[in-house]
Amino acid sequence: MKELLRTTDPVRLSWLTALLADAGIAAVVLDQHTSILEGSIGAIPRRLMVDDDDHAQARRVLHEAGEETGA
């Protein structure tokens, strides 16, 4: 799996996951439970991950939607 981005914004993660799903790309959010355990103060970013084979296409999808991944 490869990382697309890190963010502390759960709404953005939800939107990006849905955007990728619409393009047929399965995404996984890592560190979600760790973020909840630390009290949801936003100190630990969550990682949006995709399969290695989908990474390039996922970056294109997010770029076309105006989302920069930085990864």
N, CA, C and O atoms as a Tinker XYZ file with bonds, in Angstrom:
   284  protein
     1  N      0.843000   -1.176000    0.000000    73     2
     2  CA     0.000000    0.000000    0.000000    64     1     3
     3  C      0.888000    1.239000    0.000000    63     2     4     5
     4  O      1.985000    1.244000    0.560000    81     3
     5  N      0.383000    2.286000   -0.644000    73     3     6
     6  CA     1.106000    3.554000   -0.679000    64     5     7
     7  C      0.227000    4.665000   -0.117000    63     6     8     9
     8  O     -0.995000    4.657000   -0.269000    81     7
     9  N      0.874000    5.605000    0.524000    73     7    10
    10  CA     0.178000    6.739000    1.129000    64     9    11
    11  C     -0.108000    7.812000    0.078000    63    10    12    13
    12  O      0.761000    8.179000   -0.712000    81    11
    13  N     -1.346000    8.304000    0.090000    73    11    14
    14  CA    -1.713000    9.433000   -0.763000    64    13    15
    15  C     -1.530000   10.748000   -0.028000    63    14    16    17
    16  O     -0.974000   11.703000   -0.571000    81    15
    17  N     -2.005000   10.790000    1.217000    73    15    18
    18  CA    -1.876000   12.018000    2.006000    64    17    19
    19  C     -2.136000   11.739000    3.464000    63    18    20    21
    20  O     -2.610000   10.670000    3.846000    81    19
    21  N     -1.806000   12.750000    4.282000    73    19    22
    22  CA    -2.096000   12.731000    5.725000    64    21    23
    23  C     -2.896000   13.978000    6.044000    63    22    24    25
    24  O     -2.613000   15.064000    5.538000    81    23
    25  N     -3.895000   13.807000    6.887000    73    23    26
    26  CA    -4.691000   14.947000    7.303000    64    25    27
    27  C     -5.364000   14.656000    8.636000    63    26    28    29
    28  O     -5.570000   13.500000    9.007000    81    27
    29  N     -5.697000   15.710000    9.337000    73    27    30
    30  CA    -6.461000   15.575000   10.576000    64    29    31
    31  C     -7.933000   15.910000   10.353000    63    30    32    33
    32  O     -8.711000   15.952000   11.306000    81    31
    33  N     -8.315000   16.148000    9.106000    73    31    34
    34  CA    -9.676000   16.548000    8.762000    64    33    35
    35  C    -10.508000   15.318000    8.370000    63    34    36    37
    36  O    -10.365000   14.818000    7.255000    81    35
    37  N    -11.371000   14.824000    9.260000    73    35    38
    38  CA   -12.154000   13.626000    8.953000    64    37    39
    39  C    -13.161000   13.831000    7.821000    63    38    40    41
    40  O    -13.483000   12.885000    7.102000    81    39
    41  N    -13.654000   15.044000    7.658000    73    39    42
    42  CA   -14.600000   15.325000    6.577000    64    41    43
    43  C    -13.890000   15.225000    5.226000    63    42    44    45
    44  O    -14.429000   14.655000    4.277000    81    43
    45  N    -12.694000   15.775000    5.147000    73    43    46
    46  CA   -11.912000   15.687000    3.905000    64    45    47
    47  C    -11.595000   14.231000    3.583000    63    46    48    49
    48  O    -11.700000   13.815000    2.429000    81    47
    49  N    -11.209000   13.454000    4.595000    73    47    50
    50  CA   -10.919000   12.039000    4.371000    64    49    51
    51  C    -12.137000   11.301000    3.834000    63    50    52    53
    52  O    -12.021000   10.487000    2.918000    81    51
    53  N    -13.283000   11.581000    4.392000    73    51    54
    54  CA   -14.513000   10.940000    3.938000    64    53    55
    55  C    -14.803000   11.294000    2.485000    63    54    56    57
    56  O    -15.156000   10.422000    1.690000    81    55
    57  N    -14.655000   12.572000    2.134000    73    55    58
    58  CA   -14.915000   13.021000    0.770000    64    57    59
    59  C    -13.926000   12.388000   -0.208000    63    58    60    61
    60  O    -14.321000   11.926000   -1.278000    81    59
    61  N    -12.640000   12.366000    0.157000    73    59    62
    62  CA   -11.625000   11.800000   -0.728000    64    61    63
    63  C    -11.818000   10.296000   -0.900000    63    62    64    65
    64  O    -11.615000    9.768000   -1.994000    81    63
    65  N    -12.203000    9.609000    0.157000    73    63    66
    66  CA   -12.463000    8.176000    0.066000    64    65    67
    67  C    -13.634000    7.907000   -0.876000    63    66    68    69
    68  O    -13.583000    6.977000   -1.680000    81    67
    69  N    -14.683000    8.713000   -0.780000    73    67    70
    70  CA   -15.834000    8.570000   -1.670000    64    69    71
    71  C    -15.453000    8.898000   -3.114000    63    70    72    73
    72  O    -15.893000    8.220000   -4.042000    81    71
    73  N    -14.652000    9.916000   -3.299000    73    71    74
    74  CA   -14.191000   10.298000   -4.632000    64    73    75
    75  C    -13.406000    9.149000   -5.272000    63    74    76    77
    76  O    -13.612000    8.826000   -6.442000    81    75
    77  N    -12.522000    8.548000   -4.514000    73    75    78
    78  CA   -11.750000    7.417000   -5.028000    64    77    79
    79  C    -12.649000    6.210000   -5.302000    63    78    80    81
    80  O    -12.473000    5.518000   -6.305000    81    79
    81  N    -13.594000    5.963000   -4.427000    73    79    82
    82  CA   -14.517000    4.839000   -4.634000    64    81    83
    83  C    -15.308000    5.018000   -5.925000    63    82    84    85
    84  O    -15.539000    4.050000   -6.649000    81    83
    85  N    -15.724000    6.246000   -6.220000    73    83    86
    86  CA   -16.441000    6.518000   -7.466000    64    85    87
    87  C    -15.584000    6.210000   -8.682000    63    86    88    89
    88  O    -16.106000    5.877000   -9.746000    81    87
    89  N    -14.263000    6.320000   -8.526000    73    87    90
    90  CA   -13.328000    6.016000   -9.617000    64    89    91
    91  C    -12.924000    4.540000   -9.616000    63    90    92    93
    92  O    -12.099000    4.123000  -10.429000    81    91
    93  N    -13.499000    3.753000   -8.709000    73    91    94
    94  CA   -13.202000    2.333000   -8.645000    64    93    95
    95  C    -11.916000    2.001000   -7.908000    63    94    96    97
    96  O    -11.339000    0.932000   -8.105000    81    95
    97  N    -11.468000    2.919000   -7.059000    73    95    98
    98  CA   -10.225000    2.721000   -6.299000    64    97    99
    99  C    -10.560000    2.540000   -4.824000    63    98   100   101
   100  O    -11.183000    3.402000   -4.204000    81    99
   101  N    -10.138000    1.412000   -4.277000    73    99   102
   102  CA   -10.363000    1.151000   -2.854000    64   101   103
   103  C     -9.302000    1.884000   -2.042000    63   102   104   105
   104  O     -8.111000    1.801000   -2.341000    81   103
   105  N     -9.736000    2.592000   -1.030000    73   103   106
   106  CA    -8.823000    3.333000   -0.153000    64   105   107
   107  C     -9.034000    2.893000    1.288000    63   106   108   109
   108  O    -10.128000    2.486000    1.679000    81   107
   109  N     -7.961000    2.983000    2.067000    73   107   110
   110  CA    -7.997000    2.612000    3.478000    64   109   111
   111  C     -7.464000    3.792000    4.274000    63   110   112   113
   112  O     -6.475000    4.416000    3.889000    81   111
   113  N     -8.132000    4.098000    5.395000    73   111   114
   114  CA    -7.663000    5.160000    6.281000    64   113   115
   115  C     -6.962000    4.504000    7.466000    63   114   116   117
   116  O     -7.567000    3.740000    8.218000    81   115
   117  N     -5.675000    4.815000    7.618000    73   115   118
   118  CA    -4.900000    4.282000    8.733000    64   117   119
   119  C     -4.767000    5.335000    9.833000    63   118   120   121
   120  O     -4.881000    6.533000    9.575000    81   119
   121  N     -4.534000    4.887000   11.021000    73   119   122
   122  CA    -4.344000    5.726000   12.211000    64   121   123
   123  C     -5.639000    6.346000   12.714000    63   122   124   125
   124  O     -5.612000    7.242000   13.557000    81   123
   125  N     -6.757000    5.883000   12.213000    73   123   126
   126  CA    -8.050000    6.426000   12.631000    64   125   127
   127  C     -8.309000    6.143000   14.104000    63   126   128   129
   128  O     -8.755000    7.025000   14.838000    81   127
   129  N     -8.032000    4.919000   14.541000    73   127   130
   130  CA    -8.296000    4.561000   15.942000    64   129   131
   131  C     -7.301000    5.233000   16.882000    63   130   132   133
   132  O     -7.655000    5.594000   18.005000    81   131
   133  N     -6.070000    5.403000   16.437000    73   131   134
   134  CA    -5.083000    6.098000   17.255000    64   133   135
   135  C     -5.509000    7.542000   17.472000    63   134   136   137
   136  O     -5.377000    8.081000   18.571000    81   135
   137  N     -6.018000    8.160000   16.419000    73   135   138
   138  CA    -6.472000    9.537000   16.522000    64   137   139
   139  C     -7.627000    9.659000   17.515000    63   138   140   141
   140  O     -7.704000   10.630000   18.269000    81   139
   141  N     -8.515000    8.681000   17.513000    73   139   142
   142  CA    -9.647000    8.693000   18.441000    64   141   143
   143  C     -9.164000    8.506000   19.875000    63   142   144   145
   144  O     -9.660000    9.158000   20.794000    81   143
   145  N     -8.190000    7.608000   20.061000    73   143   146
   146  CA    -7.677000    7.342000   21.404000    64   145   147
   147  C     -7.000000    8.552000   22.034000    63   146   148   149
   148  O     -7.039000    8.724000   23.252000    81   147
   149  N     -6.376000    9.394000   21.202000    73   147   150
   150  CA    -5.688000   10.559000   21.768000    64   149   151
   151  C     -6.666000   11.691000   22.076000    63   150   152   153
   152  O     -6.244000   12.786000   22.447000    81   151
   153  N     -7.930000   11.447000   21.931000    73   151   154
   154  CA    -8.924000   12.411000   22.355000    64   153   155
   155  C     -9.496000   13.263000   21.235000    63   154   156   157
   156  O    -10.197000   14.241000   21.497000    81   155
   157  N     -9.206000   12.907000   19.998000    73   155   158
   158  CA    -9.724000   13.624000   18.827000    64   157   159
   159  C     -9.385000   15.108000   18.854000    63   158   160   161
   160  O    -10.186000   15.940000   18.427000    81   159
   161  N     -8.195000   15.439000   19.357000    73   159   162
   162  CA    -7.776000   16.840000   19.349000    64   161   163
   163  C     -7.044000   17.196000   18.059000    63   162   164   165
   164  O     -6.631000   18.339000   17.861000    81   163
   165  N     -6.888000   16.199000   17.181000    73   163   166
   166  CA    -6.281000   16.465000   15.893000    64   165   167
   167  C     -4.771000   16.460000   15.879000    63   166   168   169
   168  O     -4.160000   17.004000   14.958000    81   167
   169  N     -4.153000   15.854000   16.885000    73   167   170
   170  CA    -2.696000   15.847000   16.959000    64   169   171
   171  C     -2.080000   14.780000   16.067000    63   170   172   173
   172  O     -0.940000   14.929000   15.627000    81   171
   173  N     -2.812000   13.711000   15.793000    73   171   174
   174  CA    -2.276000   12.620000   14.982000    64   173   175
   175  C     -3.003000   12.584000   13.643000    63   174   176   177
   176  O     -4.200000   12.298000   13.591000    81   175
   177  N     -2.282000   12.874000   12.558000    73   175   178
   178  CA    -2.930000   12.830000   11.242000    64   177   179
   179  C     -3.271000   11.399000   10.836000    63   178   180   181
   180  O     -2.576000   10.451000   11.204000    81   179
   181  N     -4.323000   11.265000   10.093000    73   179   182
   182  CA    -4.730000    9.978000    9.540000    64   181   183
   183  C     -4.167000    9.869000    8.132000    63   182   184   185
   184  O     -4.064000   10.867000    7.419000    81   183
   185  N     -3.802000    8.649000    7.731000    73   183   186
   186  CA    -3.203000    8.424000    6.419000    64   185   187
   187  C     -4.204000    7.780000    5.479000    63   186   188   189
   188  O     -4.868000    6.806000    5.834000    81   187
   189  N     -4.309000    8.330000    4.276000    73   187   190
   190  CA    -5.151000    7.766000    3.223000    64   189   191
   191  C     -4.254000    6.919000    2.330000    63   190   192   193
   192  O     -3.325000    7.429000    1.704000    81   191
   193  N     -4.537000    5.629000    2.278000    73   191   194
   194  CA    -3.690000    4.671000    1.583000    64   193   195
   195  C     -4.457000    3.991000    0.450000    63   194   196   197
   196  O     -5.667000    3.780000    0.537000    81   195
   197  N     -3.728000    3.655000   -0.612000    73   195   198
   198  CA    -4.296000    2.884000   -1.723000    64   197   199
   199  C     -3.309000    1.785000   -2.097000    63   198   200   201
   200  O     -2.142000    1.829000   -1.707000    81   199
   201  N     -3.775000    0.819000   -2.842000    73   199   202
   202  CA    -2.925000   -0.248000   -3.341000    64   201   203
   203  C     -1.833000    0.334000   -4.234000    63   202   204   205
   204  O     -2.061000    1.326000   -4.926000    81   203
   205  N     -0.662000   -0.272000   -4.221000    73   203   206
   206  CA     0.462000    0.193000   -5.043000    64   205   207
   207  C      0.060000    0.373000   -6.501000    63   206   208   209
   208  O      0.439000    1.357000   -7.135000    81   207
   209  N     -0.710000   -0.579000   -7.036000    73   207   210
   210  CA    -1.098000   -0.539000   -8.441000    64   209   211
   211  C     -2.070000    0.601000   -8.758000    63   210   212   213
   212  O     -2.164000    1.019000   -9.912000    81   211
   213  N     -2.785000    1.103000   -7.770000    73   211   214
   214  CA    -3.768000    2.177000   -7.972000    64   213   215
   215  C     -3.223000    3.561000   -7.653000    63   214   216   217
   216  O     -3.911000    4.558000   -7.871000    81   215
   217  N     -2.006000    3.639000   -7.144000    73   215   218
   218  CA    -1.481000    4.905000   -6.637000    64   217   219
   219  C     -1.453000    6.018000   -7.693000    63   218   220   221
   220  O     -1.923000    7.124000   -7.427000    81   219
   221  N     -0.920000    5.748000   -8.864000    73   219   222
   222  CA    -0.825000    6.779000   -9.912000    64   221   223
   223  C     -2.207000    7.266000  -10.332000    63   222   224   225
   224  O     -2.427000    8.468000  -10.478000    81   223
   225  N     -3.136000    6.335000  -10.527000    73   223   226
   226  CA    -4.495000    6.725000  -10.916000    64   225   227
   227  C     -5.172000    7.508000   -9.801000    63   226   228   229
   228  O     -5.880000    8.478000  -10.069000    81   227
   229  N     -4.964000    7.102000   -8.561000    73   227   230
   230  CA    -5.570000    7.798000   -7.420000    64   229   231
   231  C     -5.046000    9.233000   -7.343000    63   230   232   233
   232  O     -5.818000   10.160000   -7.100000    81   231
   233  N     -3.754000    9.420000   -7.545000    73   231   234
   234  CA    -3.193000   10.775000   -7.547000    64   233   235
   235  C     -3.811000   11.624000   -8.650000    63   234   236   237
   236  O     -4.094000   12.804000   -8.439000    81   235
   237  N     -4.024000   11.032000   -9.833000    73   235   238
   238  CA    -4.661000   11.771000  -10.942000    64   237   239
   239  C     -6.084000   12.174000  -10.572000    63   238   240   241
   240  O     -6.498000   13.308000  -10.813000    81   239
   241  N     -6.825000   11.244000   -9.988000    73   239   242
   242  CA    -8.221000   11.521000   -9.604000    64   241   243
   243  C     -8.273000   12.686000   -8.615000    63   242   244   245
   244  O     -9.081000   13.602000   -8.770000    81   243
   245  N     -7.414000   12.648000   -7.606000    73   243   246
   246  CA    -7.416000   13.719000   -6.608000    64   245   247
   247  C     -6.934000   15.042000   -7.207000    63   246   248   249
   248  O     -7.457000   16.104000   -6.872000    81   247
   249  N     -5.947000   14.976000   -8.083000    73   247   250
   250  CA    -5.453000   16.194000   -8.730000    64   249   251
   251  C     -6.555000   16.838000   -9.580000    63   250   252   253
   252  O     -6.737000   18.056000   -9.550000    81   251
   253  N     -7.283000   16.017000  -10.331000    73   251   254
   254  CA    -8.366000   16.539000  -11.168000    64   253   255
   255  C     -9.483000   17.144000  -10.326000    63   254   256   257
   256  O    -10.222000   18.005000  -10.804000    81   255
   257  N     -9.609000   16.705000   -9.090000    73   255   258
   258  CA   -10.622000   17.259000   -8.181000    64   257   259
   259  C    -10.108000   18.470000   -7.418000    63   258   260   261
   260  O    -10.816000   19.034000   -6.585000    81   259
   261  N     -8.859000   18.869000   -7.710000    73   259   262
   262  CA    -8.298000   20.044000   -7.042000    64   261   263
   263  C     -7.653000   19.743000   -5.702000    63   262   264   265
   264  O     -7.394000   20.659000   -4.922000    81   263
   265  N     -7.393000   18.492000   -5.429000    73   263   266
   266  CA    -6.785000   18.054000   -4.176000    64   265   267
   267  C     -5.335000   17.670000   -4.442000    63   266   268   269
   268  O     -5.065000   16.759000   -5.224000    81   267
   269  N     -4.415000   18.354000   -3.800000    73   267   270
   270  CA    -3.008000   17.992000   -3.922000    64   269   271
   271  C     -2.652000   17.006000   -2.825000    63   270   272   273
   272  O     -3.045000   17.174000   -1.670000    81   271
   273  N     -1.910000   15.986000   -3.194000    73   271   274
   274  CA    -1.596000   14.927000   -2.235000    64   273   275
   275  C     -0.284000   15.204000   -1.508000    63   274   276   277
   276  O     -0.152000   14.870000   -0.331000    81   275
   277  N      0.663000   15.795000   -2.172000    73   275   278
   278  CA     1.938000   16.053000   -1.544000    64   277   279
   279  C      2.773000   14.813000   -1.328000    63   278   280   281
   280  O      3.899000   14.907000   -0.840000    81   279
   281  N      2.247000   13.649000   -1.681000    73   279   282
   282  CA     3.010000   12.405000   -1.500000    64   281   283
   283  C      3.517000   11.892000   -2.825000    63   282   284
   284  O      4.180000   10.855000   -2.873000    81   283
